[in-house]
Amino acid sequence: MAKRISIIGSGFAGLAASCFLAREGFEVEVFEALDGPGGRAGLWEAEDFRFDMGPSWYWMPDIFERFFQRFQHQPSDFYELIRLNPSYRIFWEDGFTDIPADNKALAALFESWEPGSSKALQQYLKEAAWKYEVGMKKFAYKPGLSWMEFMDRDVWQALGKLDLLHSIHHHVARHFNHPRIRQIMEFPVQFLGALPQETPALYSLMNYADIVLGTWYPMGGIYRVVEALYALAQAAGVKFHFGTPVQQIRIEGKKAVGLVTSKGETNADAVLATADYHHVEQQLLPAEVRQYRETYWQTRQLSPSCLLYYLGINRRVSGLLHHNLFFDADFDRHAAEIYKNPAWPSRPLFYVCAPSITDPNVAPPGNENLFVLIPIAVELEGDDEPRREAYLQQVLNRLQRVTGIDLSGHIRYCKTLGPRDFVNRYHAYKGNAYGLANTLRQTAVLKPRMRSKRVENLFFAGQLTAPGPGMPAALISGELAATLATNYLHKLL
């Protein structure tokens, strides 16, 4: 009789894990509190607008290709992928800069600002390419259960060159002097949830992902990727239970024997949790089998939270690209309001995605689909509708300055998501948006474990585990956890 495994959560990690486990012949059931797959990468449809609710950047296409190839597929079997050029637009206080997809064109742009920087860029990217090769192929695919995983000669020889002890801020400053170049080169690590001064220089590999591997878009939106993973899992025989929140992991002795859900009890030979790690440990497990006390979680450095706006605009909007970064405010001040002295930001930097500029199918004809993200500190009190409206108006005012259009009277549809929604909808610890910050003290074996020390058949995946936040990392995390669970279950056969 096939062994049964229950998966909690159907985000990228849960979907990926379900595919690998079903391929091994196990009976796989996925339990999801929301009404459909995707988790934070969900879909919201209203008035013929199609909004990606979470991730909007498709980087590291090789990671997606590797995943689908493991199942004899290509991404093109499920969705059309196009490379954006320019990759994105950055708005400054006195104008804007388009970041070209071609790195030679980017080098020419840098050279126009800082003589000698084009050569520095090529050296920087050479180092970043090596870090990407080692970081994503040797480090990222290790579950981080023990330092022994890293005890091979190639890894030890690589440690010095990986530049783990210097920050990305320091690393960028060694190569470039111009403030705009520095800000462009530091931008990608903002996805990792910490200041550039606290993020290891290893993550210059993100610059390689940005500049060399490129910024892509799956036509129809990021949710097309979710639909692809879901279809792959269904074809493998995975059973999904949507609208079925898990209320408890059933424990007998030191084993998980099933789940208690809103629709009844289930039995399982193993459990893999891809929901918020803190929520699973503190709310779904008895105290005696929890690995981490609340004091442990209180000392973790979390990524920021954010305010999200999904706007359906009843006209086209000129002056924007698909991805738009508004660096038209004081970065240091906003960063301090997120990381050092947490407060609602006075004049925040923000991001606007306009996918309908690339893809007419995500908005009605003649309309625009806008997704706005404002990063904010975790645990801020006062996340209410008047505050959200005030920040939206600030965004609209700054959009008017660069587009010449007052969008206030053209909002056909508006939905917002904020810290309280991250807590209520996703059980996100303290309302974080991206999991743990990728600092040196929260990397590899210093992340929450992918296998419980106290429940022998309980496994974890997702953005709070290795290798970290983001869609590519979640795919890897799901694969790693599936491998650990597979090794355990095979021993039972």
Residue, then its C-alpha position, 0 to 999 in steps of 0.5 A: m500500500a502506498k505511503r501517504i503524505s499530507i502537505i499544508g499549503s499550496g504556494f510554490a513550495g507546496l506545489a513543487a513538493s507535491c509534484f516530486l512526491a507524487r512522482e515517487g508513487f506516494e499518495v499526496e494530499v494538499f490542504e489549502a485554506l484559500d479557495g485555490p492554489g498559489g498561496r501568496a502568489g494568488l490571483w484576484e479577478a474583478e471586473d475583467f481585470r486579472f491581478d497577480m496578488g503577490p510576486s510580479w518579477y520573473w527572474m532566474p528562468d533557468i531555475f524554472e526550466r530545471f524544475f519543469q525538465r525534471f518532469q519532461h516538460q519545458p515552461s513553454d509547454f504551459y505558458e509563453l515567456i517573453r523577455l522585457n526590454p527595457s527591463y524596468r524604469i527607475f524614476w528619480e527626482d529629476g527624471f527617469t532611467d530605463i534599464p536596458a536588457d542588453n548588458k552592453a547597453l547598460a555598460a554604456l549607460f554607466e559609462s556616461w555617468e561614471p568614466g571607467s564604470s563600464k569596465a568595472l561592470q564587466q568585472y563585477l558581472k564576471e564575479a557575480a556569474w561565478k557566485y551565481e553558478v556556485g550559489m545557486k547550484k551548490f548552496a541553494y540545493k542544500p537543505g541546511l540540516s547540518w554544516m556537514e553538507f558544506m564539507d566538500r572541497d569545492v565548497w570550501q575553496a569557494l567560501g573565500k570568493l563568495d564574499l560572505l563577510h562583506s556586505i553587498h553595499h561594501h561590494v558595490a562601493r568597491h566598484f562604483n562611485h556614482p550614486r545612481i549606479r550604486q542604487i541600481m546595483e543594490f536594488p535587487v537585494q531588496f527582494l531579500g528583506a534586509l538593508p544592503q549594508e546587512t546583506p552578504a556580498l554573495y548576493s551580487l549573484m542577484n545582479y547577474a540574475d537581473i542584468v544577464l539572465g534578464t527580467w521575463y514575463p509569462m503572458g497571462g501573468i505570474y499566476r500562469v506559472v501557478e496554473a502550470l504547477y497545479a496542472l502538473a501536480q494534478a496529472a501526477g495524481v495529487k489530491f487538493h482540498f481547497g477552503t480547508p484550513v488545517q487546525q492541528i497536526r495530529i501527534e502520537g508519540k514523536k510522529a505526525v499521524g495526520l491532520v485535523t482540518s475544518k472538514g475533519e481528520t485525516n491520516a498520514d505517514a508524514v506531513l510537510a508544512t509549507a504554510d508560515y513556519h511560525h504559525v505551524e509550530q506555534q498554532l498547529l503543534p502541541a507545545e512539547v514537540r515545538q522546536y522553537r520557543e516564541t523567544y526564538w522567533q522574537t529574535r529573528q530579523l524579518s523582511p518588511s511588510c508592505l501595502l499593496y494596491y490592485l488598481g483597475i484604471n478606466r483609461r490607458v496610462s502613458g509614461l510607464l513601463h511594465h516594471n517601475l521603481f520610484f526612487d524619487a524620495d530619500f532612500d535612507r530616510h525610508a530605509a530607516e523607517i523600515y529597519k532602524n526606527p520602525a514607523w509609517p513612512s513619510r515619503p516612501l519609495f514604491y514600485v508600480c507594475a503595469p502588466s497590461i502594457t505588455d499583456p492586453n489580456v489582464a485588463p479590459p480593452g482601453n484600461e490599465n492594470l496597475f499593481v502598487l507596492i509600498p514596503i513598510a516595517v513589520e508590526l506597525e499599528g494603525d493599518d486602517e482604511p484612512r491610512r491606506e487611502a492616504y498612501l494611495q493618494q500620495v502614489l497617485n500624486r507622484l504618478q501624476r507628476v511623471t505621467g501628466i494624468d490625474l488618475s484619481g477619477h479614473i479608478r474603476y476598481c481598487k483592492t488593497l492588502g496590508p499587514r493585517d491581511f498578511v496576518n489574517r490571510y497568510h498567517a504571516y508572522k508579524g505581517n512580513a511579506y517575504g519571510l526572513a531577511n537573508t542576512l549572514r546570521q540567517t542563512a544555511v543551517l541558521k534558518p529554521r530547519m526543514r526537518s523537525k528535530r522533535v517529530e521524526n516525520l514532519f518536514f517544512a518548506g517555504q520562504l522561512t526555510a532554505p534557501g529563502p524568499g522568492m519564486p525560484a527559491a520556493l521551487i527549490s525549497g519544495e524539492l529539498a523538502a520532498t527529497l527529505a520526506t521521500n528518503y524517510l518514507h522509502k525507509l518505511l517500505 
